[in-house]
C-alpha cells in the first residue's frame, strides 16, 4: 500500500541524486523497496565523501561513518540532505521521520529511540542518537517488529542477541521480526563463539573445529543457568520446539530436549550435550555420528556390501538414472547397474531409489517437467525391478530460494503427483532437497517423506529452517569407509524409519527393441497421453488447432505403429522418439498452417520462388527433409537419390510429398532424429554430435533429440521440456508392449 511520505522520500532522492552521482532514479510509487534502500545507501555514501558508490552498506561505509559521525543528532548532522536521508529511511521502515525538512527534530529522536528499542539495542545505545550499526540496520528491508505471524518468543531471542552482542566488531543487527532466518542462525554461531571467549577477528560465525571443541565443554542440564542456557534455549526456540526462552534449565526444558533428541535420532539424555548443540546450530549436526543409511554413486559389489554392513548401514540410496551420456570415471556407475539390486538384497541390505537429472536451477522445474520426471522415474524403477509401493525420492539439488519453491518446485511436484496418480499410484513420492524445499513440498501434500540434503549447510533452504517433520533420511557427511575391494565413498545418512526402502526386487526388464503396441494398452495409452496434453493446455477436442487428440493419436501412434516399429528397429532408436515428435507436431497444426501451405504451393506452381515452411502431419521443412534424407543415404541408413538443398524444385517436391503423403512424413521423422544426433551436418547451425543412436540414450540425449527436431531457439528448448513428459508416457506403454 502506497505511503505518501515514502513517495516524498523517493521524490527527494530523485530530485537531489537521481540520474547522477552514480545513483539511478527510482520509481515514485510510495512503496518501500530494495531499490529505494540502495538509493538511500548510495546517497549516504555520497554525503560521506566516499568516491565509489555501492548498493552495499559495507565496511567502508561503516568505518567512514564511525570515524566522522559516531553519534548523529541535531548537533552533529552535517547537512540538511544528510538529515533528509535519515528522515526518508525512517519512513521507509514505518517510523515517523518528521516533514523530511532536513532537521533532526524531536520526532526523529523519538523514532530513533523506538527503532533501537525494537531492535533490542536500546540499553547498549540509549537515547535518540543514531549510531553507525543502527544506521546500517535502518538501510535494509529487515523488520524489527513481528510480521506475517512472527513468533513473540523468536523475536525475544532476536532482540536478546542484538542487545547482547551488537558491541562486538563483526556482529551486526539482525531482524527482530519473529522469524528464524539465515542471518539469525549465523548470529547464533557468533554468540556461541563470543561466549567461548573468541576475539574479534577470530569469531567468524562458522561452525568450525574451535567452536565444536569449545561446545564440548559446555553441556547444560537441569539446574544449569546463565548465558549458556539462554543460548541453548534460544536454539530450541529457533528450531520450533515448544519451550520458553530462559536462563534456567528446568525439568520442562529437559523434557523438551528429550523429545527433540528422539525426533532427530540422537541418544535421549535430556541434556544439552555437544551432539544436541550441533543439531540446533547447523543443519548437518554432529558429523561424527554413524548412520544406518547412506547414498552414493558407486557400484555395490559383494565386498562393498560387506563394508556397509560392518559399518551398521542397512538402507542404501541409489540413483535410477544417469542423465550424463559421458560421465567421468567417478560417476560412470551413478545409476543402478545390472545385477546390483540382487547383490544388495543378497547381502541383507535395503535400497531406496533416487530420481535426479541435472536439476541445478529453477528453470529445470515446472509442472510439465514434473510430469516427465515422474514417468521417467516410474519407467526406470520398473526397468530395475522395484516393486509396487516403493517410494521414489525426486531430487531438488540446488539452493532453491523461497520464491523458487513457490514458482517452480511446487508446480513441479504437482506434476509428479498427477503423473503418479495417472499411473495408478503404483509408487510413493518422496522429496530430496534442502529443509525448506522438503517442508513446503510435503505441506502441500506432494510428498510423504523427505530425504534432507542437510550436508549442504550453506543452502538458504537449510540455514535457519528446522528439520522437516516427515524426514526419512538426513544426509550429514561424506565419508570413505572400508579398504581394498571393499572401499567405498558414501554420504552418511541418519535414518528415521519413515522409509525403509526395498529388500527384494522383481526381475529387471531387459532393454529389448520395440515391438508393435499390444492391443491391451491402446485405450489406457490414449487416455494418458490426452490427460498429459490437457494438463499443459491442449484440450482433447483440439481447441483452436485443426486436429483433436483422438485424430492425432489414431493417425501417428496407432495408424502408423507398424511403420514406426520398423523404423525404430532399423535405426536402433526408441519408438517413443518417433511417436512423440509426430504426435506433438500434428497437435500443433492449425488452420493458418494449412492455408499457408496452400498459398505457398499455389505461388510456386504459378512460377514464383519456393518459400519453404514446415508442413504436413509432422511439420517438416523441405530443406530439413533434404538434409536428413541426404545424410541418411550417405551414411547408409536409407536408400535413394541425393537432392540439392539449394534447388527450389527439389525442395518443393519433397515438401509437397511431406504435405500430402503421411507415410512419407512419418518415415522422415526418424531420419531427422538420426541427422540431428550426428550433429545436423549442413544445417544453418551445426549441433554437437551425440553418441550414435541407441536404445539406451540418457535423458539428456533424449531431450536433445526432441529439441533439435524443432530447432535451436528458446521456444524449441521450452517445448522440448514439455515433449519429455509426452515421451515418457509413450515409452511407458512401449515398454509394457515389448515386455509382454
ZALUMVEX-177063 format. One record per residue (C-alpha): residue in one letter; x, y, z. Coordinates in pm, whole numbers, padded with zeros to 5 digits, always signed. Layout:
N
AXYZ/...
end
This chain:
740
X+00000+00000+00000/X+00139+00338-00103/X+00256+00581+00167/X+00270+00947+00069/X+00569+01016+00294/X+00760+00732+00129/X+00668+00891-00205/X+00803+01221-00075/X+01123+01043+00024/X+01151+00898-00327/X+01097+01244-00477/X+01376+01378-00254/X+01618+01109-00373/X+01529+01165-00738/X+01541+01541-00708/X+01881+01562-00537/X+02064+01249-00651/X+01862+01066-00918/X+02025+01007-01254/X+02358+01148-01142/X+02639+01082-00899/X+02606+00707-00964/X+02252+00693-00821/X+01972+00578-01052/X+01629+00737-01045/X+01376+00521-00861/X+01001+00478-00922/X+00796+00720-00713/X+00542+00459-00602/X+00513+00534-00233/X+00617+00174-00163/X+00940+00080+00011/X+01168-00148-00192/X+01527-00263-00214/X+01587-00012-00495/X+01486+00264-00252/X+01718+00132+00019/X+02003+00102-00229/X+01947+00461-00341/X+01947+00584+00020/X+02268+00389+00086/X+02437+00548-00215/X+02313+00891-00114/X+02464+00841+00234/X+02795+00730+00079/X+02797+01041-00138/X+02736+01265+00162/X+03017+01086+00348/X+03256+01165+00063/X+03304+00805-00048/X+03421+00808-00410/X+03298+00464-00524/X+02928+00427-00451/X+02771+00086-00388/X+02434-00066-00303/X+02603-00234-00006/X+02639-00074+00337/X+02978-00241+00374/X+03295-00198+00577/X+03398+00128+00405/X+03061+00291+00468/X+03056+00172+00828/X+03413+00275+00912/X+03372+00615+00746/X+03052+00677+00939/X+03217+00565+01265/X+03514+00795+01219/X+03318+01103+01106/X+02984+01076+01287/X+02986+00812+01566/X+02666+00959+01712/X+02431+01152+01485/X+02191+01400+01644/X+02066+01755+01598/X+02408+01893+01678/X+02617+01659+01463/X+02417+01604+01142/X+02640+01775+00885/X+02380+01895+00635/X+02012+01914+00553/X+02042+01644+00287/X+02214+01416+00538/X+01922+01466+00777/X+01673+01408+00494/X+01836+01074+00422/X+01773+00975+00785/X+01415+01103+00777/X+01346+00925+00448/X+01490+00597+00579/X+01271+00618+00889/X+00959+00648+00676/X+01071+00354+00462/X+01095+00150+00783/X+00750+00257+00900/X+00863+00521+01153/X+00784+00891+01174/X+01060+01092+01011/X+00911+01436+01054/X+00847+01655+00750/X+01162+01548+00558/X+01273+01905+00609/X+01639+01838+00682/X+01616+01869+01062/X+01700+01607+01323/X+01399+01715+01529/X+01218+01568+01828/X+01009+01342+01605/X+01325+01191+01458/X+01473+01148+01806/X+01157+00972+01924/X+01157+00739+01621/X+01527+00654+01651/X+01471+00574+02020/X+01180+00346+01933/X+01376+00185+01649/X+01654+00090+01891/X+01400-00048+02136/X+01251-00263+01859/X+01596-00384+01761/X+01674-00470+02122/X+01981-00240+02140/X+01836+00044+02347/X+02040-00048+02655/X+02360-00062+02453/X+02278+00258+02265/X+02044+00463+02491/X+01876+00785+02381/X+01797+00931+02042/X+02144+00934+01884/X+02172+00742+01557/X+02486+00527+01576/X+02652+00358+01274/X+02533+00000+01331/X+02175+00119+01386/X+02204+00330+01069/X+02316+00018+00883/X+02008-00165+01016/X+01792+00127+00904/X+01903+00099+00540/X+01777-00251+00464/X+01446-00435+00437/X+01467-00610+00776/X+01173-00565+01013/X+01212-00505+01385/X+00852-00581+01475/X+00674-00913+01423/X+00539-00955+01070/X+00346-01227+00887/X+00258-01420+01200/X+00604-01397+01354/X+00663-01552+01696/X+00699-01328+02001/X+00938-01582+02152/X+01160-01584+01843/X+01153-01204+01849/X+01267-01208+02212/X+01563-01425+02108/X+01647-01191+01821/X+01635-00881+02043/X+01843-01052+02311/X+02109-01146+02059/X+02120-00790+01925/X+02137-00633+02268/X+02397-00877+02400/X+02643-00881+02112/X+02599-00570+01895/X+02904-00418+02061/X+03128-00681+01905/X+03308-00578+01588/X+03164-00835+01345/X+02815-00865+01489/X+02551-00668+01303/X+02190-00610+01397/X+01961-00889+01278/X+01586-00873+01214/X+01350-00884+01511/X+01052-00997+01307/X+00973-01322+01489/X+01106-01547+01208/X+01414-01765+01203/X+01645-01696+00910/X+01995-01735+00773/X+02110-01415+00946/X+01964-01527+01278/X+02131-01868+01251/X+02467-01704+01180/X+02422-01464+01471/X+02371-01765+01699/X+02709-01901+01593/X+02872-01565+01659/X+02709-01558+02003/X+02841-01905+02087/X+03189-01802+01977/X+03178-01482+02183/X+03069-01678+02491/X+03359-01917+02427/X+03589-01616+02453/X+03689-01585+02089/X+03834-01246+01998/X+03703-01020+01725/X+03857-01140+01402/X+03867-01498+01528/X+03493-01534+01576/X+03353-01577+01225/X+03006-01732+01252/X+03129-02066+01117/X+03078-02398+01297/X+03445-02487+01278/X+03680-02702+01486/X+03736-02435+01753/X+03367-02380+01806/X+03296-02752+01817/X+03579-02816+02063/X+03458-02536+02289/X+03097-02654+02289/X+03203-02999+02408/X+03293-02831+02735/X+02957-02660+02774/X+02695-02925+02829/X+02390-02779+03003/X+02145-02982+03209/X+01869-02948+03467/X+01977-02688+03722/X+02218-02504+03489/X+02169-02130+03445/X+02318-01828+03274/X+02402-01727+02915/X+02477-02083+02800/X+02125-02188+02895/X+01992-01877+02723/X+02179-01972+02405/X+02068-02333+02427/X+01704-02247+02488/X+01729-01993+02204/X+01843-02275+01974/X+01546-02483+02084/X+01308-02191+02018/X+01458-02129+01673/X+01413-02497+01589/X+01043-02459+01667/X+01049-02668+01984/X+00777-02577+02238/X+00997-02423+02509/X+01039-02091+02686/X+01337-01867+02619/X+01500-01890+02958/X+01816-01853+03165/X+01741-02163+03374/X+01748-02525+03258/X+01423-02656+03403/X+01271-03002+03405/X+01029-02879+03138/X+01323-02784+02916/X+01484-03122+02982/X+01165-03296+02872/X+01152-03091+02553/X+01519-03169+02486/X+01447-03540+02521/X+01165-03508+02267/X+01394-03318+02028/X+01669-03578+02063/X+01421-03854+01990/X+01293-03666+01684/X+01640-03617+01530/X+01754-03968+01635/X+02013-03868+01895/X+02065-04064+02217/X+01795-03939+02453/X+01963-03780+02757/X+01755-03469+02823/X+02078-03266+02839/X+02232-03007+02612/X+02535-03213+02511/X+02756-03148+02209/X+02551-03354+01962/X+02236-03170+02063/X+02407-02831+02040/X+02526-02928+01691/X+02178-03031+01574/X+02039-02699+01698/X+02307-02481+01539/X+02380-02632+01195/X+02179-02847+00958/X+02425-03137+00946/X+02465-03155+01324/X+02734-03376+01472/X+02917-03518+01172/X+03096-03780+01379/X+02769-03972+01406/X+02723-04303+01229/X+02403-04350+01033/X+02202-04655+00940/X+02163-04524+00585/X+02377-04390+00306/X+02358-04287-00056/X+02621-04286-00324/X+02725-04311-00687/X+02941-04624-00656/X+02853-04974-00775/X+02769-05204-00484/X+02977-05519-00509/X+02969-05803-00254/X+03287-05662-00094/X+03138-05314-00065/X+02812-05455+00066/X+03009-05627+00340/X+03176-05296+00426/X+02839-05125+00454/X+02701-05399+00681/X+03008-05383+00903/X+02952-05006+00934/X+02599-05069+01060/X+02432-04947+00741/X+02106-05108+00633/X+01944-04859+00393/X+02115-04761+00071/X+02008-04487-00170/X+02092-04544-00538/X+02008-04344-00848/X+01758-04470-01103/X+01923-04299-01400/X+02234-04112-01502/X+02148-03825-01736/X+02509-03777-01843/X+02594-03984-02153/X+02970-03944-02099/X+03020-03943-01722/X+03357-03909-01555/X+03509-04225-01410/X+03380-04148-01061/X+03022-04114-01192/X+03011-04392-01450/X+02819-04614-01205/X+02596-04338-01067/X+02287-04523-01187/X+02196-04870-01061/X+02389-05128-01263/X+02267-05469-01389/X+02267-05723-01108/X+02337-05461-00840/X+01998-05480-00669/X+02036-05855-00642/X+02374-05803-00472/X+02215-05556-00231/X+01933-05796-00143/X+02161-06097-00113/X+02367-05914+00147/X+02073-05818+00365/X+02068-05450+00262/X+01767-05244+00154/X+01762-04994-00133/X+01563-04674-00175/X+01560-04520-00526/X+01650-04159-00608/X+01549-03986-00929/X+01767-03693-01029/X+01851-03536-01362/X+02065-03224-01371/X+01812-03002-01187/X+02063-02737-01083/X+01840-02428-01104/X+01476-02324-01105/X+01447-02343-01485/X+01462-02723-01460/X+01145-02734-01251/X+00790-02682-01378/X+00462-02870-01399/X+00536-03039-01736/X+00889-03126-01626/X+00747-03273-01306/X+00516-03498-01505/X+00810-03603-01722/X+01025-03670-01415/X+00756-03882-01253/X+00701-04101-01557/X+01074-04130-01619/X+01126-04230-01257/X+00846-04487-01276/X+00977-04629-01604/X+01329-04659-01463/X+01207-04809-01135/X+01015-05078-01324/X+01313-05140-01552/X+01533-05205-01247/X+01274-05425-01077/X+01143-05208-00794/X+00810-05331-00669/X+00480-05152-00634/X+00473-04946-00314/X+00836-04831-00339/X+00892-04465-00257/X+01092-04275-00519/X+01276-03968-00390/X+01265-03694-00654/X+01558-03456-00618/X+01579-03077-00590/X+01955-03040-00575/X+02008-02664-00579/X+01980-02374-00337/X+01614-02302-00404/X+01504-01968-00265/X+01153-01940-00126/X+01024-01782-00447/X+01183-02067-00647/X+00991-02314-00434/X+00665-02127-00491/X+00704-02062-00862/X+00890-02371-00982/X+00936-02653-00732/X+00577-02679-00607/X+00429-02687-00961/X+00694-02947-01048/X+00586-03173-00765/X+00219-03120-00851/X+00314-03258-01191/X+00480-03555-01022/X+00169-03617-00810/X-00062-03602-01112/X+00157-03832-01321/X+00190-04087-01041/X-00188-04078-00994/X-00245-04128-01366/X-00009-04425-01346/X-00232-04583-01082/X-00039-04473-00772/X+00193-04771-00801/X+00477-04577-00639/X+00501-04340-00343/X+00654-03995-00369/X+00945-03866-00164/X+01137-03540-00198/X+01513-03489-00175/X+01635-03137-00110/X+01704-02864+00146/X+01486-02836+00455/X+01260-02561+00326/X+01200-02742-00003/X+01116-03068+00174/X+00887-02896+00424/X+00693-02693+00170/X+00657-02978-00081/X+00536-03208+00197/X+00299-02949+00349/X+00149-02903+00002/X+00066-03274+00006/X+00309-03356-00274/X+00542-03592-00082/X+00501-03836+00204/X+00864-03844+00320/X+01174-03625+00295/X+01537-03705+00220/X+01708-03392+00354/X+02029-03257+00198/X+02150-03124+00534/X+02514-03166+00433/X+02467-02850+00221/X+02455-02635+00535/X+02511-02312+00345/X+02197-02352+00135/X+01943-02080+00205/X+01683-02353+00242/X+01881-02519+00524/X+02020-02222+00716/X+01750-02118+00963/X+01494-02391+00892/X+01404-02684+01121/X+01427-03048+01017/X+01104-03144+00832/X+00852-03334+01038/X+00837-03620+00786/X+01210-03666+00738/X+01315-04018+00644/X+01685-03972+00572/X+01912-03691+00693/X+02229-03653+00485/X+02509-03526+00711/X+02861-03604+00584/X+03064-03767+00307/X+03292-04043+00425/X+03512-04315+00274/X+03485-04647+00456/X+03640-04989+00410/X+03962-05082+00237/X+04082-05264-00070/X+03800-05402-00285/X+03554-05306-00010/X+03645-04935-00003/X+03354-04707-00087/X+03283-04334-00072/X+02932-04258+00055/X+02715-03988+00203/X+02622-04089+00558/X+02253-04052+00634/X+02066-04073+00962/X+01751-04286+00919/X+01425-04212+01098/X+01242-04530+00998/X+00976-04345+00795/X+01110-04513+00482/X+01286-04848+00472/X+01347-04899+00103/X+01310-05244-00051/X+01479-05573+00032/X+01357-05778-00265/X+01306-05694-00628/X+01134-05815-00941/X+01342-05934-01231/X+01472-05631-01423/X+01321-05554-01761/X+01565-05616-02043/X+01648-05332-02289/X+01462-05503-02574/X+01390-05349-02915/X+01041-05210-02955/X+00753-05418-03085/X+00409-05326-03208/X+00192-05179-02934/X-00005-05450-02757/X-00377-05411-02817/X-00444-05419-02443/X-00254-05091-02381/X-00402-04871-02654/X-00702-04740-02463/X-00501-04655-02149/X-00222-04505-02358/X-00463-04277-02543/X-00617-04167-02212/X-00279-04096-02051/X-00149-03900-02349/X-00471-03698-02358/X-00455-03621-01987/X-00097-03503-02015/X-00169-03278-02313/X-00473-03134-02137/X-00256-03058-01833/X-00027-02839-02045/X-00306-02657-02226/X-00415-02877-02518/X-00785-02971-02492/X-00881-03311-02627/X-01111-03157-02887/X-00819-02964-03035/X-00944-02620-02938/X-00812-02368-03193/X-00595-02634-03356/X-00700-02840-03659/X-00681-03188-03513/X-00819-03340-03194/X-00623-03560-02959/X-00803-03869-03086/X-00729-03786-03452/X-00358-03736-03381/X-00328-04045-03165/X-00515-04268-03409/X-00310-04147-03705/X+00050-04125-03586/X+00052-04362-03287/X-00195-04633-03386/X-00224-04594-03762/X+00149-04593-03824/X+00251-04818-03538/X+00381-05095-03764/X+00582-04843-03966/X+00719-04672-03655/X+00814-05010-03509/X+01002-05097-03828/X+01186-04762-03829/X+01274-04796-03462/X+01415-05145-03520/X+01601-05045-03836/X+01762-04735-03686/X+01815-04870-03332/X+01610-04593-03170/X+01327-04589-02924/X+00991-04577-03100/X+00875-04317-02849/X+01109-04065-03016/X+00920-04106-03343/X+00577-04109-03183/X+00649-03805-02966/X+00774-03580-03246/X+00498-03681-03489/X+00214-03654-03237/X+00342-03325-03094/X+00372-03162-03433/X+00032-03282-03553/X-00130-03144-03235/X+00014-02801-03323/X-00122-02778-03679/X-00380-02501-03710/X-00590-02355-03995/X-00330-02084-04056/X-00067-02353-04128/X-00293-02527-04379/X-00387-02202-04552/X-00021-02103-04572/X+00066-02439-04730/X-00198-02390-04998/X-00072-02038-05070/X+00294-02150-05086/X+00210-02431-05329/X-00001-02205-05549/X+00269-01937-05562/X+00540-02184-05663/X+00324-02356-05925/X+00244-02012-06067/X+00614-01962-06133/X+00724-01786-05816/X+01016-01881-05593/X+00959-02155-05337/X+00908-02021-04983/X+00997-02308-04754/X+00788-02377-04444/X+00708-02658-04205/X+00432-02872-04349/X+00229-03188-04319/X+00146-03418-04033/X+00496-03390-03889/X+00556-03020-03969/X+00887-03060-04155/X+01065-02802-04372/X+01160-02909-04721/X+01524-02817-04664/X+01532-03012-04339/X+01392-03321-04511/X+01651-03297-04790/X+01938-03266-04544/X+01808-03556-04336/X+01750-03783-04635/X+02084-03693-04794/X+02259-03767-04466/X+02075-04098-04428/X+02169-04203-04782/X+02533-04105-04734/X+02552-04289-04401/X+02379-04599-04536/X+02068-04556-04320/X+01843-04532-04624/X+01843-04566-05000/X+01751-04302-05255/X+01879-04017-05468/X+02070-03717-05335/X+01875-03393-05369/X+02006-03036-05394/X+01901-02833-05091/X+01952-02511-05290/X+01726-02621-05576/X+01373-02484-05537/X+01218-02765-05741/X+01389-03030-05527/X+01274-02855-05211/X+00921-02810-05338/X+00887-03173-05448/X+00994-03317-05113/X+00791-03050-04932/X+00483-03147-05132/X+00542-03515-05050/X+00562-03428-04681/X+00237-03232-04709/X+00034-03496-04892/X+00193-03831-04804/X+00158-03903-04431/X+00359-04223-04455/X+00649-04042-04620/X+00634-03776-04349/X+00642-04044-04079/X+00939-04213-04247/X+01126-03883-04246/X+01091-03824-03871/X+01346-04090-03765/X+01587-03971-04035/X+01573-03619-03889/X+01647-03768-03548/X+01948-03955-03690/X+02069-03643-03870/X+02037-03435-03555/X+02208-03700-03343/X+02501-03689-03583/X+02530-03311-03539/X+02289-03191-03814/X+02563-03162-04079/X+02490-02895-04336/X+02237-02713-04119/X+02247-02337-04071/X+02353-02403-03711/X+02563-02715-03657/X+02498-02913-03341/X+02740-03105-03122/X+02716-03471-03226/X+02557-03706-02973/X+02654-04066-02923/X+02544-04288-03210/X+02170-04354-03190/X+02098-04638-02945/X+01822-04783-02729/X+01975-04667-02401/X+02002-04295-02468/X+02016-04094-02146/X+01752-03835-02066/X+01981-03551-02171/X+02030-03716-02510/X+01657-03777-02550/X+01595-03411-02464/X+01848-03302-02726/X+01695-03520-02997/X+01348-03381-02925/X+01473-03023-02900/X+01674-03042-03222/X+01371-03166-03416/X+01209-02827-03355/X+01513-02600-03374/X+01770-02411-03174/X+01571-02121-03030/X+01426-02079-02682/X+01082-02197-02791/X+01236-02525-02906/X+01401-02567-02566/X+01081-02484-02380/X+00876-02721-02595/X+01133-02997-02552/X+01079-02979-02177/X+00710-03044-02243/X+00783-03310-02503/X+00984-03500-02243/X+00666-03568-02047/X+00495-03691-02362/X+00796-03908-02447/X+00794-04076-02107/X+00425-04166-02143/X+00485-04306-02491/X+00784-04501-02356/X+00577-04635-02065/X+00340-04817-02299/X+00607-04919-02548/X+00798-05076-02259/X+00490-05267-02144/X+00434-05392-02500/X+00790-05507-02564/X+00795-05693-02231/X+00476-05891-02297/
end
